[in-house]
Amino acid sequence: MPLACQYYSELEVAAMHQKDVTLIEKGEVIYQGKVKTLTTKDGKEFLVTPEDKNIPLDNVEQVIT
């Protein structure tokens, strides 16, 4: 399931302004921190952390900025 456009836009803004975000998947926090950038690989979207870890966005239910 692709990430909702609204959430993708929020993540882009968070990356530009170096704001912290929280990603929720299946009711659990899967990431909390800054967004370095967003990327796509093999048709899937990922959040890239400042430590260059790729967090898949396909099952993210909620983004809190």
Secondary structure, DSSP 8 states (H G I E B T S, - for coil): ----HHHHHHHHHHHHHT-EEEEEETTEEEEEEE--EEEEETTEEEEE-TT--EEE-TT--EEE-
